[in-house]
Amino acid sequence: MTSSACRPEASGRLEPRRTADGSLTLWSERFSECFHSAAGARAEAAQKFVAPAGLDRFASGRRLRVLELCVGLGYNTAALLEAAEGQDLQLEWLGLELDPLPLQLALGDADFRSHWHDDTLQILEQLNQRGAWRSCRGSSGSWRLGDARRQLPLLPAEWIGRCDLVLHDAFSPGHCPELWSLEVLAALARLLQPEGRLLTYCSAAAVRHTLELAGLQLASIRAAGPAGPDLAEPDLAGPDLTGPDAGAGNWSLGTVASPMPLCGGPATIGLPAGSGPVVLQPLTAMEREHLLTRAAEPYRDPDGNATAAAIQAARVERQQQHPGESTSAWRRRWRLAGRG
Ligand SMILES: C[S@@+](CC[C@H](N)C(=O)[O-])C[C@H]1O[C@@H](n2cnc3c(N)ncnc32)[C@H](O)[C@@H]1O
């Protein structure tokens, strides 16, 4: 099953692939990247998005306002919905997505379907067919198709400062810098209510530094036990657990950002059986120093319509003027393996 069906704005040819836990992911020709960590698409939704959302912070019966940037196959949507409704929380959900085809392909896949309750699948079917859904337990949502950069300025005014969760699951900054620009991340930051959280798998220095420039406080998502690095994001190119960061126990699984300081004991809500808990921890000294290197130079897209190549090229030029050390020097200092 390979698809190049005609879609208005699309991610090019999509090739189905299996992650290590058997769950479906897709490889996008346009972005030259898989939609999920090779270690497991289902596990990634749980460990990097749903558990760090800290759903147990909210009183039973509360309605959560959620923006999901990049709906893709719908793993994060389904996992969040099931976890929220399991906690007696309702969602007011809005998804932004370029291409409806990934969700269609997921709904046609037996393994994908096997992860979710029938009610959840019906919601994803409604989204696929009508662009909006309503659950029998009071949650509702809709998506807006097209380039998210055009949709962000059109969000309802009442969402500004009132969003409980923003899930940011774009392709990596190297392949899709347009969704990690200072302008996009600042717009997302403005949506958050004071204790709201932006969740992402990404721990890239540019993204973390930009989230700080947007006024947010950061925490690193880590596995609570020793077995953490499998789902780690490749930006930091391979953990070296003999290095000085080994004391932290494992590698970052991603980043949580909030207007308020973050901390958190083991988070388990939304984790499927067999997934260990995750914790939110302050950035380590190594991670903080990474934000001072040239790798932390933000992506910029002031007009909101630059191509990925133009955004990358302009950033490379600014990096040449950056006063910080090179990422390779930082890597050597921290005795990290992998690319510089
Ligand atoms: C990593 S995948 C998302 C995976 C998804 N969260 C899931 O749970 O399956 C990235 C998604 O971003 C979408 N995308 C790429 N560029 C976009 C843009 N400019 N605006 C909105 N969506 C975009 C792609 O179509 C793709 O579905």
The ligand as a MOL file (V3000), in Angstrom:
LIG
                    3D

  0  0  0     0  0            999 V3000
M  V30 BEGIN CTAB
M  V30 COUNTS 27 29 0 0 0
M  V30 BEGIN ATOM
M  V30 1 C 5.1970 13.4850 12.5960 0
M  V30 2 S 3.6890 13.5150 11.6940 0 CHG=1
M  V30 3 C 2.4450 13.6310 12.9430 0
M  V30 4 C 2.1420 12.3110 13.6360 0
M  V30 5 C 0.8540 12.3550 14.4130 0
M  V30 6 N 0.8810 13.2920 15.5050 0
M  V30 7 C 0.3700 11.0180 14.8890 0
M  V30 8 O -0.0070 10.8920 16.0690 0
M  V30 9 O 0.3060 10.0870 14.0690 0 CHG=-1
M  V30 10 C 3.7410 15.1440 11.0290 0
M  V30 11 C 2.4600 15.5850 10.3290 0
M  V30 12 O 2.6310 16.9710 10.0080 0
M  V30 13 C 1.8640 17.2600 8.8660 0
M  V30 14 N 2.3570 18.5450 8.3470 0
M  V30 15 C 3.5100 18.7860 7.6740 0
M  V30 16 N 3.6290 20.0920 7.3950 0
M  V30 17 C 2.5300 20.7020 7.8880 0
M  V30 18 C 2.0670 22.0350 7.9100 0
M  V30 19 N 2.7770 23.0290 7.3490 0
M  V30 20 N 0.8930 22.2940 8.5010 0
M  V30 21 C 0.1740 21.3140 9.0850 0
M  V30 22 N 0.5630 20.0160 9.1060 0
M  V30 23 C 1.7260 19.7180 8.5210 0
M  V30 24 C 2.1050 16.0460 7.9810 0
M  V30 25 O 1.0770 15.9080 7.0210 0
M  V30 26 C 2.1040 14.9080 9.0220 0
M  V30 27 O 0.8330 14.3390 9.1350 0
M  V30 END ATOM
M  V30 BEGIN BOND
M  V30 1 1 1 2
M  V30 2 1 2 3
M  V30 3 1 2 10
M  V30 4 1 3 4
M  V30 5 1 4 5
M  V30 6 1 5 6
M  V30 7 1 5 7
M  V30 8 2 7 8
M  V30 9 1 7 9
M  V30 10 1 10 11
M  V30 11 1 11 12
M  V30 12 1 11 26
M  V30 13 1 12 13
M  V30 14 1 13 14
M  V30 15 1 13 24
M  V30 16 1 14 15
M  V30 17 1 14 23
M  V30 18 2 15 16
M  V30 19 1 16 17
M  V30 20 1 17 18
M  V30 21 2 17 23
M  V30 22 1 18 19
M  V30 23 2 18 20
M  V30 24 1 20 21
M  V30 25 2 21 22
M  V30 26 1 22 23
M  V30 27 1 24 25
M  V30 28 1 24 26
M  V30 29 1 26 27
M  V30 END BOND
M  V30 END CTAB
M  END
